[in-house]
């Protein structure tokens, strides 16, 4: 048996002072298959217990675990790490799940994968003893490391980290950009961009496949590494030097060498699908010193020259220090998508367009960037001003810059790509129409986060836009997120979804204050237009997250969607979603009319309910003068004071004013009175009667001063109807 650490002296177990050690001793006396041997303490108050355990061992164990194993457990006085379990056998096998220790023996068993901080609150001696026994039993059968568990790292005594650029190429030098030394580990950040600092020459090599195991004692010199990786210098390193003389000649001879080794790891000798692990070694001497020690370079006067490669003594390798490094690749789109749980690569490779790089747009955009969506065209005409920093993702050093340009730079740098382009353009009044059209025409999905009704309506009919459009905006209070998503075939356009959104607001009582403002804007400069809304950054952050999550799922949603997400003071999110509805498009006398399917059905139902009498009401909607289109979304049915007859109808006025005022306020003035409708008896024509012409003249007299086109709809059999917008 191996000796116990000499700093420990034997003590009476009943005098153990550490609670965990004393409880462990008492538990050993009560459980089967375990035998207490002795107790010890050192001058620092740490305590040690020796005992024998009897694990369950099969008749044909895969690893040399014995029927009786003598172990000792060390309990730290300050209880700052889990009690360490050591085997006293000098021939305890090298198996997976052993802790790295300064000396090869005694072997230290890795009982838990979880950090002690996570276990400490529920640590019990009985479960610890059982876990140790189970560890030995499973290890004997070769089952402790499960088939679906990742293979163990090649080396765990790491002294530093090397972060390669995301566009790493083994044919280029790596230039030092940053070093940090935290917790005894040096972190080196490299770039392919030259600078005044000494860089690194990366020797990128692939080794022969190896069955997975841990190298617990890191090599300190190139000699140690050559011993560890048999014939590494002669079989791998020297051939690389021969092959890369041009790279060596073009490098700064003061550069340091990093050995970047790719190790194919096998689960066992039969494994045909190795996993790859990268590990690095930073060579302590400069390139020129290494070449001199290896007698690869000779000096004649002030000149350096290459010498034959075979005249160095392997003992010279002991002069060349090495430090093991963990290797990291700079952040890239692939990492971003994997760490966000997105494994559908075609989804993140879609070309995205973004109009509007303000507070909501920037936060939503950066959420998607960090999720691996890396192909973008950004369009915004605005520059970043100081007050924007309250809610924008950009920083103070970006103040005065184009929002689109700064976001493109930040995101390209973050992901190590050059796929994010930008235009400082106003979509409504572009300086270069051709460039803007090309930018919009090449995207697969276009996000409109401009919070501009004119932009959304123009996009609806922009023939250069072939892609699906999703409009994302906040209500004036900044408490609600609204998403209007066209279907993948664009059969329902953004302007029609806008109309349906207003209908949803009218029909849903809890949304009646949704579009209202409850605070004055804040002035940030002296111009009359220098005003900004009061909106909490917390809400924008939450709602931007909801918006980006929606965009990630949109590939699986071919239909149109209208969604409203409301953040409550309690933090609760209330959601309302529905599919968008279709609109019937009709053109009359050079004017366009779009009637929602629900409005047509509602008019037909109201007529049917009142037959054989005529009925009617007023039409609700909005007019887009840029597009010469009237949108009809709903009706206020016949008021109670109306007169309805089989051959005549006279609309009343009771309650109409109040209802119109409410609808106007609920929709922030967007939905209002746009005309009249009434029904004709069964079997009658949809043309205007003399009474109808009189009514139409009245409509025209009242609408024309407001700039609205007159509108009257006559409804007949089988839900058929006719739109009248001028006297014939």
C-alpha positions as CSV (number, residue, x, y, z in Angstrom):
1,X,0.0,0.0,0.0
2,X,1.1,3.6,-0.7
3,X,2.0,5.6,2.3
4,X,-0.3,8.3,3.6
5,X,0.7,11.9,3.2
6,X,3.5,12.5,5.8
7,X,1.9,15.6,7.2
8,X,-1.0,13.6,8.7
9,X,-0.7,12.0,12.1
10,X,-3.1,9.3,13.4
11,X,-5.7,10.4,15.9
12,X,-8.6,8.7,17.8
13,X,-11.6,8.8,15.5
14,X,-13.8,10.0,18.3
15,X,-11.7,13.2,18.5
16,X,-12.3,14.2,14.9
17,X,-13.2,17.8,14.8
18,X,-14.6,18.3,11.3
19,X,-18.3,17.7,11.1
20,X,-18.2,15.9,7.7
21,X,-15.2,13.8,8.7
22,X,-16.8,12.7,12.0
23,X,-20.1,12.0,10.3
24,X,-18.3,9.9,7.6
25,X,-16.6,7.9,10.3
26,X,-19.9,7.1,12.1
27,X,-21.6,6.2,8.9
28,X,-18.9,3.7,8.0
29,X,-19.6,1.9,11.2
30,X,-23.2,1.4,10.2
31,X,-23.2,0.5,6.6
32,X,-22.3,-2.9,5.1
33,X,-19.4,-3.6,2.7
34,X,-17.3,-0.8,4.3
35,X,-14.7,-1.1,7.1
36,X,-13.1,1.7,9.0
37,X,-9.3,1.5,9.3
38,X,-7.9,4.7,10.9
39,X,-8.3,8.5,11.3
40,X,-5.6,11.2,10.9
41,X,-5.2,15.0,11.1
42,X,-2.5,17.4,9.9
43,X,-1.2,20.7,11.5
44,X,-3.7,22.7,9.4
45,X,-6.7,21.0,10.8
46,X,-7.4,18.9,7.7
47,X,-8.6,15.4,8.5
48,X,-8.2,12.0,6.7
49,X,-10.0,8.7,7.1
50,X,-8.7,5.4,5.8
51,X,-11.3,2.7,5.1
52,X,-11.8,-0.5,3.0
53,X,-14.8,-0.8,0.7
54,X,-16.1,-3.9,-1.2
55,X,-17.6,-2.9,-4.6
56,X,-19.6,-5.4,-6.7
57,X,-17.2,-6.9,-9.2
58,X,-18.1,-9.1,-12.1
59,X,-16.2,-12.4,-12.7
60,X,-14.6,-10.9,-15.8
61,X,-13.9,-7.2,-14.9
62,X,-12.8,-4.9,-17.8
63,X,-10.6,-2.8,-15.5
64,X,-8.5,-4.0,-12.6
65,X,-10.7,-3.1,-9.7
66,X,-10.4,-5.4,-6.7
67,X,-13.0,-7.0,-4.5
68,X,-11.5,-5.0,-1.7
69,X,-10.1,-1.5,-2.3
70,X,-8.4,0.4,0.5
71,X,-9.1,4.2,0.1
72,X,-8.6,7.3,2.1
73,X,-10.7,10.5,2.1
74,X,-9.3,13.9,2.8
75,X,-11.6,16.5,4.4
76,X,-10.5,20.2,4.1
77,X,-10.9,22.2,7.3
78,X,-12.4,25.2,5.4
79,X,-14.7,22.9,3.4
80,X,-13.8,24.7,0.2
81,X,-13.7,21.6,-2.0
82,X,-15.3,18.2,-2.1
83,X,-13.6,15.6,0.1
84,X,-10.9,14.0,-2.1
85,X,-10.9,10.2,-2.5
86,X,-7.6,8.4,-3.1
87,X,-6.6,4.8,-3.7
88,X,-3.8,3.4,-1.7
89,X,-2.9,0.8,-4.4
90,X,0.4,1.6,-6.2
91,X,-1.0,-0.2,-9.3
92,X,-4.5,1.3,-9.4
93,X,-5.3,1.4,-13.1
94,X,-5.5,4.5,-15.3
95,X,-9.1,4.8,-16.1
96,X,-11.5,7.6,-17.1
97,X,-12.8,10.0,-14.4
98,X,-9.7,10.4,-12.3
99,X,-8.8,13.9,-11.0
100,X,-5.6,15.6,-12.2
101,X,-3.1,15.8,-9.3
102,X,0.5,17.0,-9.1
103,X,1.8,13.4,-8.8
104,X,0.8,10.3,-10.7
105,X,0.1,8.3,-7.5
106,X,-1.9,8.0,-5.5
107,X,-4.8,8.0,-8.0
108,X,-7.6,10.4,-7.1
109,X,-11.1,9.3,-8.0
110,X,-13.4,11.9,-9.6
111,X,-16.7,11.0,-7.8
112,X,-18.9,13.9,-9.0
113,X,-19.0,15.9,-12.2
114,X,-20.9,18.7,-10.6
115,X,-19.0,21.5,-8.8
116,X,-19.0,21.2,-5.0
117,X,-20.9,24.5,-4.7
118,X,-23.9,22.8,-6.3
119,X,-23.6,19.7,-4.1
120,X,-22.7,21.2,-0.7
121,X,-26.2,22.0,0.4
122,X,-27.3,18.4,0.1
123,X,-24.0,16.5,0.8
124,X,-24.5,13.4,3.0
125,X,-22.0,10.8,4.1
126,X,-24.2,7.9,3.3
127,X,-24.8,9.0,-0.3
128,X,-21.0,9.8,-0.7
129,X,-20.0,6.3,0.5
130,X,-22.5,4.7,-1.9
131,X,-21.4,6.9,-4.7
132,X,-17.7,5.8,-4.2
133,X,-18.7,2.1,-4.2
134,X,-20.8,2.6,-7.3
135,X,-17.9,4.4,-9.0
136,X,-15.6,1.4,-8.4
137,X,-18.3,-1.1,-9.6
138,X,-19.0,0.7,-12.8
139,X,-15.4,1.3,-13.5
140,X,-14.6,-2.4,-13.1
141,X,-17.2,-3.1,-15.8
142,X,-16.1,-0.2,-18.0
143,X,-19.5,1.4,-17.7
144,X,-18.7,4.5,-15.8
145,X,-18.1,6.4,-19.0
146,X,-21.4,6.0,-20.9
147,X,-21.5,5.4,-24.7
148,X,-23.4,8.7,-25.2
149,X,-21.1,10.7,-22.9
150,X,-18.5,13.0,-24.6
151,X,-15.0,11.5,-24.6
152,X,-12.6,12.8,-22.0
153,X,-10.3,15.7,-22.9
154,X,-6.8,14.7,-24.0
155,X,-5.1,16.8,-21.4
156,X,-6.4,18.6,-18.4
157,X,-3.4,20.3,-16.9
158,X,-3.9,23.4,-19.0
159,X,-1.8,26.6,-18.4
160,X,-3.5,29.0,-20.8
161,X,-5.9,29.7,-23.6
162,X,-5.4,30.6,-27.2
163,X,-8.3,32.3,-29.0
164,X,-7.9,32.0,-32.7
165,X,-9.5,34.5,-35.1
166,X,-12.9,33.3,-36.5
167,X,-11.4,33.4,-40.0
168,X,-8.3,31.4,-38.9
169,X,-6.1,30.0,-41.7
170,X,-3.0,27.9,-41.0
171,X,-1.3,29.6,-43.9
172,X,-1.4,33.0,-42.2
173,X,0.4,34.5,-39.2
174,X,-1.5,35.1,-36.0
175,X,-0.9,38.5,-34.4
176,X,-1.2,39.2,-30.8
177,X,-4.1,41.6,-30.0
178,X,-4.7,41.0,-26.3
179,X,-3.3,39.0,-23.4
180,X,-4.8,38.6,-19.9
181,X,-3.6,36.6,-16.9
182,X,-6.5,35.7,-14.7
183,X,-6.4,33.0,-12.0
184,X,-3.0,31.8,-13.1
185,X,-4.2,31.1,-16.7
186,X,-2.8,33.3,-19.5
187,X,-5.4,34.1,-22.3
188,X,-4.0,35.0,-25.7
189,X,-6.3,36.6,-28.3
190,X,-5.0,36.4,-31.9
191,X,-5.9,38.1,-35.2
192,X,-4.7,37.8,-38.8
193,X,-4.5,41.6,-38.9
194,X,-0.9,42.8,-38.5
195,X,0.1,45.1,-35.7
196,X,3.2,46.3,-33.9
197,X,3.2,43.5,-31.4
198,X,5.0,40.2,-31.9
199,X,2.8,37.5,-33.2
200,X,2.6,33.8,-33.4
201,X,3.4,31.2,-36.1
202,X,0.9,28.4,-35.9
203,X,2.1,24.9,-36.6
204,X,-1.2,23.2,-37.4
205,X,-0.9,19.4,-37.4
206,X,-3.1,16.4,-37.3
207,X,-1.9,13.4,-35.2
208,X,-2.7,9.7,-35.5
209,X,-6.0,8.5,-33.9
210,X,-5.7,7.6,-30.2
211,X,-8.1,5.8,-27.8
212,X,-9.3,8.4,-25.4
213,X,-7.6,8.9,-22.1
214,X,-6.2,11.8,-20.1
215,X,-2.7,13.0,-20.1
216,X,-2.6,14.1,-16.5
217,X,1.0,15.4,-16.3
218,X,1.5,18.2,-18.8
219,X,4.8,18.2,-20.7
220,X,7.1,21.1,-19.7
221,X,9.6,20.9,-22.6
222,X,9.6,19.9,-26.2
223,X,11.5,16.8,-25.1
224,X,8.6,15.8,-22.8
225,X,6.2,16.3,-25.7
226,X,8.3,14.2,-28.0
227,X,8.3,11.5,-25.3
228,X,4.5,11.8,-24.9
229,X,3.8,11.8,-28.7
230,X,6.3,9.2,-29.8
231,X,8.6,10.5,-32.5
232,X,6.6,13.7,-32.8
233,X,9.7,15.8,-33.7
234,X,11.0,13.5,-36.4
235,X,7.7,12.3,-37.8
236,X,5.6,15.5,-37.6
237,X,7.4,18.7,-36.6
238,X,10.4,18.4,-38.8
239,X,8.4,17.6,-41.9
240,X,6.2,20.6,-41.2
241,X,9.3,22.8,-41.0
242,X,10.6,21.5,-44.3
243,X,7.2,22.0,-46.0
244,X,6.8,25.6,-44.7
245,X,10.2,27.2,-45.3
246,X,8.6,30.0,-47.3
247,X,6.2,30.8,-44.4
248,X,9.2,30.7,-42.0
249,X,11.2,33.0,-44.2
250,X,8.4,35.5,-44.4
251,X,7.7,35.5,-40.7
252,X,9.1,37.7,-38.0
253,X,11.8,35.6,-36.4
254,X,10.9,37.0,-33.0
255,X,7.5,35.4,-33.3
256,X,6.6,32.6,-30.9
257,X,5.5,29.2,-32.2
258,X,2.2,27.6,-31.3
259,X,1.8,23.9,-31.9
260,X,-1.8,23.4,-32.8
261,X,-2.5,19.6,-32.6
262,X,-5.7,18.0,-33.8
263,X,-6.1,14.6,-32.1
264,X,-8.7,12.1,-33.5
265,X,-10.0,10.4,-30.3
266,X,-11.5,6.9,-30.4
267,X,-13.8,5.5,-27.8
268,X,-12.0,2.1,-28.1
269,X,-9.9,0.2,-30.6
270,X,-13.0,-0.7,-32.7
271,X,-14.3,2.8,-33.0
272,X,-14.6,3.9,-36.6
273,X,-15.9,7.4,-36.0
274,X,-13.3,9.4,-34.1
275,X,-14.1,12.8,-32.5
276,X,-11.6,15.6,-32.9
277,X,-10.0,17.5,-30.1
278,X,-7.6,20.4,-30.5
279,X,-4.9,21.2,-28.1
280,X,-2.1,23.7,-28.3
281,X,1.4,24.1,-26.9
282,X,3.0,27.5,-26.7
283,X,6.7,27.3,-27.2
284,X,8.6,29.4,-24.7
285,X,11.3,30.5,-27.1
286,X,11.1,32.7,-30.2
287,X,11.2,31.1,-33.7
288,X,14.8,32.0,-34.2
289,X,15.8,30.5,-30.8
290,X,14.0,27.3,-31.6
291,X,15.6,27.1,-35.0
292,X,19.1,27.6,-33.4
293,X,18.5,25.1,-30.7
294,X,17.4,22.5,-33.2
295,X,20.4,23.5,-35.4
296,X,18.1,24.4,-38.2
297,X,19.7,27.8,-38.6
298,X,23.3,28.8,-38.7
299,X,25.0,32.2,-38.5
300,X,27.7,33.4,-40.8
301,X,28.6,36.9,-39.8
302,X,25.3,38.8,-39.7
303,X,23.6,36.3,-42.0
304,X,21.3,33.5,-41.1
305,X,21.1,30.3,-43.2
306,X,19.2,27.1,-43.1
307,X,21.2,24.0,-42.1
308,X,20.4,20.3,-42.7
309,X,17.5,19.0,-40.6
310,X,19.1,15.9,-39.1
311,X,22.1,17.1,-37.1
312,X,20.5,18.0,-33.7
313,X,20.6,16.0,-30.5
314,X,17.1,15.2,-29.0
315,X,18.5,16.2,-25.6
316,X,18.6,19.8,-27.0
317,X,14.8,19.7,-26.9
318,X,15.0,19.9,-23.1
319,X,16.0,23.5,-23.5
320,X,12.7,24.4,-25.2
321,X,9.9,25.1,-22.8
322,X,6.3,24.4,-23.8
323,X,3.0,25.3,-22.1
324,X,-0.3,23.5,-22.8
325,X,-3.1,25.7,-24.1
326,X,-6.8,25.2,-24.6
327,X,-7.8,26.2,-28.1
328,X,-10.8,28.3,-28.9
329,X,-12.0,29.6,-32.2
330,X,-13.3,33.1,-32.5
331,X,-17.0,33.5,-32.3
332,X,-18.7,32.7,-35.6
333,X,-22.2,32.1,-37.0
334,X,-22.0,28.4,-36.5
335,X,-21.2,28.7,-32.8
336,X,-23.9,31.3,-32.4
337,X,-26.6,29.1,-33.9
338,X,-25.5,26.0,-32.0
339,X,-25.3,27.8,-28.6
340,X,-28.8,29.1,-29.2
341,X,-30.1,25.6,-30.1
342,X,-30.6,26.3,-33.8
343,X,-29.5,23.4,-35.9
344,X,-31.4,24.2,-39.0
345,X,-28.6,25.7,-41.0
346,X,-30.6,26.9,-44.0
347,X,-32.8,29.0,-41.7
348,X,-29.8,31.0,-40.4
349,X,-28.4,31.4,-43.9
350,X,-31.4,33.2,-45.3
351,X,-30.7,36.8,-46.4
352,X,-32.5,39.1,-44.0
353,X,-33.4,42.7,-44.6
354,X,-34.0,45.3,-41.9
355,X,-35.6,48.7,-42.4
356,X,-35.3,50.7,-39.1
357,X,-32.2,50.4,-36.9
358,X,-33.6,52.3,-33.9
359,X,-34.1,51.0,-30.4
360,X,-36.3,48.1,-31.1
361,X,-34.7,47.3,-34.5
362,X,-31.2,47.3,-33.1
363,X,-32.1,45.0,-30.1
364,X,-34.1,42.6,-32.2
365,X,-31.3,42.6,-34.8
366,X,-28.5,41.8,-32.3
367,X,-30.6,39.0,-30.8
368,X,-30.7,37.4,-34.2
369,X,-27.1,38.1,-34.9
370,X,-26.1,36.3,-31.7
371,X,-28.4,33.5,-32.8
372,X,-26.3,33.0,-36.0
373,X,-28.4,34.9,-38.5
374,X,-25.5,36.5,-40.3
375,X,-26.6,37.6,-43.8
376,X,-28.3,41.1,-43.6
377,X,-29.0,44.2,-45.6
378,X,-29.6,47.1,-43.1
379,X,-31.4,50.3,-44.2
380,X,-31.8,53.4,-42.1
381,X,-31.3,57.1,-42.7
382,X,-30.7,58.1,-39.1
383,X,-27.6,58.8,-37.1
384,X,-27.1,57.9,-33.5
385,X,-27.7,60.8,-31.1
386,X,-26.8,60.9,-27.3
387,X,-30.4,60.4,-26.2
388,X,-30.7,57.2,-28.3
389,X,-28.3,55.4,-25.9
390,X,-31.1,55.0,-23.4
391,X,-32.5,52.2,-25.4
392,X,-30.1,51.5,-28.3
393,X,-27.6,48.6,-28.5
394,X,-24.8,50.9,-29.8
395,X,-22.4,52.6,-27.5
396,X,-21.2,56.2,-26.8
397,X,-18.3,55.9,-29.2
398,X,-20.9,55.4,-32.0
399,X,-22.6,58.7,-31.4
400,X,-22.7,60.7,-34.6
401,X,-22.4,57.6,-36.8
402,X,-24.9,56.1,-39.1
403,X,-27.0,53.6,-37.1
404,X,-27.0,51.2,-40.0
405,X,-23.3,51.5,-40.6
406,X,-22.4,51.1,-36.9
407,X,-24.6,48.1,-36.5
408,X,-23.1,46.5,-39.6
409,X,-19.6,47.1,-38.3
410,X,-20.3,45.7,-34.8
411,X,-22.1,42.6,-36.0
412,X,-19.6,41.8,-38.7
413,X,-16.8,42.1,-36.1
414,X,-18.8,40.0,-33.6
415,X,-19.3,37.1,-35.9
416,X,-16.1,37.4,-37.9
417,X,-17.9,37.8,-41.2
418,X,-18.4,40.4,-43.9
419,X,-21.9,39.5,-44.9
420,X,-23.8,42.4,-43.3
421,X,-24.2,45.3,-45.6
422,X,-25.8,48.7,-44.9
423,X,-27.4,51.6,-46.6
424,X,-27.9,55.1,-45.1
425,X,-31.1,55.7,-47.0
426,X,-34.6,56.9,-46.4
427,X,-36.9,54.3,-47.9
428,X,-39.6,56.8,-48.7
429,X,-37.3,59.3,-50.4
430,X,-34.1,57.5,-51.4
431,X,-31.1,59.2,-52.9
432,X,-30.2,56.2,-55.0
433,X,-33.3,54.3,-56.0
434,X,-31.4,51.6,-57.9
435,X,-29.1,50.7,-55.1
436,X,-32.1,50.6,-52.6
437,X,-34.1,48.4,-55.0
438,X,-31.2,46.0,-55.4
439,X,-30.8,45.7,-51.7
440,X,-34.5,45.0,-51.1
441,X,-34.7,42.7,-54.1
442,X,-32.1,40.2,-52.8
443,X,-33.5,39.5,-49.3
444,X,-35.5,36.3,-48.4
445,X,-37.3,38.0,-45.4
446,X,-37.8,41.7,-44.9
447,X,-38.3,43.0,-41.4
448,X,-39.9,46.5,-41.2
449,X,-39.1,47.9,-37.8
450,X,-39.4,51.5,-38.9
451,X,-42.6,52.1,-36.9
452,X,-43.9,54.1,-39.9
453,X,-47.3,53.6,-41.4
454,X,-46.2,55.2,-44.7
455,X,-43.2,52.8,-44.9
456,X,-45.4,49.7,-44.2
457,X,-48.0,50.8,-46.8
458,X,-45.5,51.5,-49.5
459,X,-43.7,48.2,-48.9
460,X,-47.1,46.4,-49.4
461,X,-47.1,47.5,-53.0
462,X,-43.3,47.8,-53.8
463,X,-42.8,45.6,-56.8
464,X,-39.0,45.4,-56.1
465,X,-39.7,43.5,-52.9
466,X,-40.2,39.8,-53.6
467,X,-39.8,38.5,-50.1
468,X,-42.2,38.0,-47.3
469,X,-42.5,41.1,-45.1
470,X,-42.9,41.2,-41.3
471,X,-43.7,44.5,-39.6
472,X,-42.7,44.8,-36.0
473,X,-43.4,47.8,-33.8
474,X,-44.3,49.0,-30.3
475,X,-47.5,50.7,-29.2
476,X,-47.0,54.4,-28.2
477,X,-46.5,53.5,-24.5
478,X,-43.9,50.9,-25.3
479,X,-45.7,48.2,-23.3
480,X,-46.9,46.2,-26.2
481,X,-45.2,44.5,-29.2
482,X,-47.2,44.2,-32.5
483,X,-46.2,41.8,-35.2
484,X,-47.9,41.7,-38.6
485,X,-46.5,38.9,-40.7
486,X,-47.4,38.4,-44.3
487,X,-47.9,34.8,-45.5
488,X,-45.0,33.1,-47.3
489,X,-46.8,33.5,-50.6
490,X,-47.7,37.2,-49.9
491,X,-51.3,36.6,-50.7
492,X,-52.2,38.9,-47.9
493,X,-50.2,42.2,-47.9
494,X,-49.0,44.3,-45.0
495,X,-51.5,47.1,-45.5
496,X,-54.3,44.5,-45.2
497,X,-52.8,43.1,-42.0
498,X,-52.7,46.7,-40.7
499,X,-56.5,46.9,-41.4
500,X,-57.1,43.6,-39.6
501,X,-55.0,44.8,-36.7
502,X,-57.3,47.8,-36.2
503,X,-60.3,45.5,-36.3
504,X,-58.7,43.3,-33.6
505,X,-58.2,46.4,-31.4
506,X,-61.8,47.5,-31.9
507,X,-63.2,44.0,-31.1
508,X,-61.0,43.3,-28.0
509,X,-61.9,45.3,-24.9
510,X,-58.5,45.1,-23.2
511,X,-56.9,46.6,-26.3
512,X,-59.0,49.8,-26.3
513,X,-56.2,51.7,-24.5
514,X,-53.5,49.8,-26.4
515,X,-52.7,52.6,-28.9
516,X,-53.3,55.5,-26.6
517,X,-50.4,57.5,-25.1
518,X,-50.2,58.2,-21.4
519,X,-47.2,60.5,-21.2
520,X,-45.7,63.5,-22.9
521,X,-42.6,63.3,-25.1
522,X,-39.3,64.4,-23.8
523,X,-37.3,67.2,-25.6
524,X,-33.7,66.3,-26.2
525,X,-32.7,69.4,-28.2
526,X,-34.0,72.9,-29.3
527,X,-35.8,72.1,-32.5
528,X,-39.6,71.7,-32.5
529,X,-39.2,68.1,-33.7
530,X,-36.5,67.1,-31.2
531,X,-38.9,65.0,-29.1
532,X,-38.5,61.4,-27.9
533,X,-41.1,59.1,-26.3
534,X,-40.8,57.9,-22.7
535,X,-40.4,54.1,-23.1
536,X,-38.7,51.8,-20.5
537,X,-35.7,50.0,-21.7
538,X,-36.8,46.9,-19.7
539,X,-39.9,46.7,-22.0
540,X,-38.0,47.1,-25.2
541,X,-35.5,44.4,-24.1
542,X,-38.3,42.0,-23.3
543,X,-40.3,42.7,-26.4
544,X,-37.3,42.6,-28.7
545,X,-36.7,39.1,-27.3
546,X,-40.2,38.1,-28.2
547,X,-39.9,39.6,-31.6
548,X,-36.6,37.7,-32.4
549,X,-38.1,34.4,-31.1
550,X,-41.0,34.9,-33.5
551,X,-38.7,35.5,-36.4
552,X,-36.8,32.3,-35.6
553,X,-40.0,30.3,-35.9
554,X,-41.5,32.1,-38.9
555,X,-40.0,29.5,-41.3
556,X,-42.6,27.0,-39.9
557,X,-45.5,29.4,-40.2
558,X,-46.6,29.8,-43.8
559,X,-49.8,31.6,-43.0
560,X,-50.1,35.3,-42.1
561,X,-50.0,36.2,-38.4
562,X,-51.2,39.1,-36.3
563,X,-49.8,39.1,-32.8
564,X,-49.8,41.5,-29.8
565,X,-47.7,40.8,-26.7
566,X,-48.4,43.1,-23.7
567,X,-45.9,43.5,-20.7
568,X,-47.8,44.0,-17.5
569,X,-46.4,45.8,-14.5
570,X,-46.1,42.4,-12.7
571,X,-43.8,41.2,-15.6
572,X,-46.5,38.9,-16.9
573,X,-46.9,38.7,-20.7
574,X,-50.4,38.6,-22.2
575,X,-50.6,37.4,-25.8
576,X,-53.2,37.7,-28.5
577,X,-52.6,36.1,-31.8
578,X,-54.7,35.3,-34.8
579,X,-54.3,34.5,-38.5
580,X,-54.6,37.4,-40.9
581,X,-57.7,37.4,-43.2
582,X,-58.0,37.9,-46.9
583,X,-59.4,41.0,-48.6
584,X,-61.5,41.2,-51.7
585,X,-60.0,43.8,-54.1
586,X,-62.3,45.8,-56.4
587,X,-61.6,48.7,-58.7
588,X,-64.3,51.2,-59.5
589,X,-63.8,54.4,-61.6
590,X,-60.0,54.5,-61.0
591,X,-60.3,54.0,-57.3
592,X,-59.4,50.8,-55.4
593,X,-61.5,49.2,-52.7
594,X,-60.4,46.4,-50.4
595,X,-63.1,44.7,-48.3
596,X,-62.2,42.2,-45.5
597,X,-63.7,38.8,-45.7
598,X,-65.2,39.2,-42.2
599,X,-66.8,42.6,-43.2
600,X,-68.5,41.0,-46.3
601,X,-69.8,38.1,-44.2
602,X,-71.1,40.4,-41.5
603,X,-73.0,42.6,-44.0
604,X,-74.6,39.5,-45.6
605,X,-75.6,38.2,-42.1
606,X,-77.1,41.5,-41.1
607,X,-79.2,41.6,-44.3
608,X,-80.4,38.0,-43.8
609,X,-81.4,38.6,-40.2
610,X,-83.6,41.6,-41.2
611,X,-85.3,40.1,-44.3
612,X,-87.9,40.8,-45.7
613,X,-87.1,44.3,-44.5
614,X,-84.2,46.4,-45.7
615,X,-81.4,47.4,-43.3
616,X,-78.1,49.2,-43.4
617,X,-75.5,51.0,-41.4
618,X,-72.2,52.9,-41.7
619,X,-68.9,51.6,-43.0
620,X,-65.7,51.7,-41.0
621,X,-62.1,51.7,-42.4
622,X,-59.4,54.0,-43.7
623,X,-58.3,55.6,-46.9
624,X,-54.8,55.5,-48.3
625,X,-54.5,58.4,-50.7
626,X,-51.0,57.5,-51.9
627,X,-52.4,54.2,-53.2
628,X,-55.9,55.5,-54.0
629,X,-57.4,52.7,-51.9
630,X,-60.2,52.5,-49.4
631,X,-60.0,49.7,-46.8
632,X,-63.3,48.5,-45.4
633,X,-63.0,46.4,-42.2
634,X,-66.3,46.7,-40.3
635,X,-69.7,48.3,-39.9
636,X,-71.8,49.9,-37.2
637,X,-75.1,48.2,-37.8
638,X,-78.5,49.9,-38.1
639,X,-79.0,52.2,-35.1
640,X,-82.1,51.5,-32.9
641,X,-83.9,54.6,-34.2
642,X,-83.6,53.5,-37.8
643,X,-86.8,52.9,-39.9
644,X,-86.7,49.6,-41.8
645,X,-89.3,48.6,-44.4
646,X,-89.6,45.9,-47.1
647,X,-89.0,48.5,-49.8
648,X,-87.2,51.3,-48.0
649,X,-84.6,52.1,-45.3
650,X,-83.8,55.3,-43.3
651,X,-80.7,55.0,-41.1
652,X,-81.0,56.5,-37.6
653,X,-78.4,58.3,-35.6
654,X,-78.8,57.0,-32.1
655,X,-75.4,56.1,-30.5
656,X,-73.5,56.6,-33.8
657,X,-71.5,59.6,-32.7
658,X,-70.4,57.9,-29.4
659,X,-69.4,54.7,-31.2
660,X,-67.4,56.5,-33.9
661,X,-65.6,58.6,-31.3
662,X,-64.7,55.5,-29.3
663,X,-63.4,53.7,-32.4
664,X,-61.5,56.8,-33.5
665,X,-59.8,57.0,-30.1
666,X,-59.2,53.2,-29.8
667,X,-57.4,53.2,-33.1
668,X,-55.5,56.5,-32.6
669,X,-57.5,58.1,-35.4
670,X,-56.8,55.5,-38.0
671,X,-60.3,54.0,-38.3
672,X,-63.3,56.3,-39.0
673,X,-66.5,56.7,-41.0
674,X,-65.9,56.0,-44.7
675,X,-69.4,55.6,-46.1
676,X,-72.8,53.9,-46.0
677,X,-74.3,50.6,-46.8
678,X,-77.8,49.2,-47.1
679,X,-79.6,46.1,-48.4
680,X,-82.1,45.7,-51.2
681,X,-85.1,43.2,-51.1
682,X,-84.9,39.7,-52.4
683,X,-84.6,39.6,-56.2
684,X,-83.9,43.3,-56.6
685,X,-81.1,45.0,-58.6
686,X,-78.0,46.3,-56.9
687,X,-78.2,49.5,-58.9
688,X,-79.1,52.8,-57.2
689,X,-82.7,53.7,-56.9
690,X,-83.8,57.3,-56.9
691,X,-83.7,57.3,-53.1
692,X,-80.3,55.7,-53.2
693,X,-79.1,58.6,-55.5
694,X,-80.4,61.1,-53.0
695,X,-78.5,59.3,-50.3
696,X,-75.3,59.2,-52.4
697,X,-75.5,63.0,-53.0
698,X,-75.7,63.5,-49.2
699,X,-72.7,61.2,-48.7
700,X,-70.7,63.1,-51.4
701,X,-71.6,66.5,-49.9
702,X,-70.3,65.4,-46.5
703,X,-67.2,63.5,-47.6
704,X,-65.9,65.8,-50.3
705,X,-65.0,68.7,-47.9
706,X,-62.9,66.2,-45.8
707,X,-61.1,65.0,-48.9
708,X,-62.6,61.5,-48.8
709,X,-64.1,59.8,-51.8
710,X,-67.8,59.0,-51.5
711,X,-68.8,55.4,-50.9
712,X,-72.0,53.5,-50.8
713,X,-72.4,49.7,-50.9
714,X,-75.7,48.0,-51.9
715,X,-76.1,44.4,-50.7
716,X,-78.3,41.9,-52.4
717,X,-79.0,38.1,-52.7
718,X,-76.3,35.5,-52.1
719,X,-74.0,38.0,-50.3
720,X,-73.6,39.8,-53.6
721,X,-72.9,43.5,-53.4
722,X,-72.0,46.5,-55.5
723,X,-69.8,49.4,-54.7
724,X,-70.9,52.9,-55.8
725,X,-68.4,55.7,-55.7
726,X,-70.0,58.1,-58.2
727,X,-73.3,58.9,-59.7
728,X,-74.0,57.3,-63.1
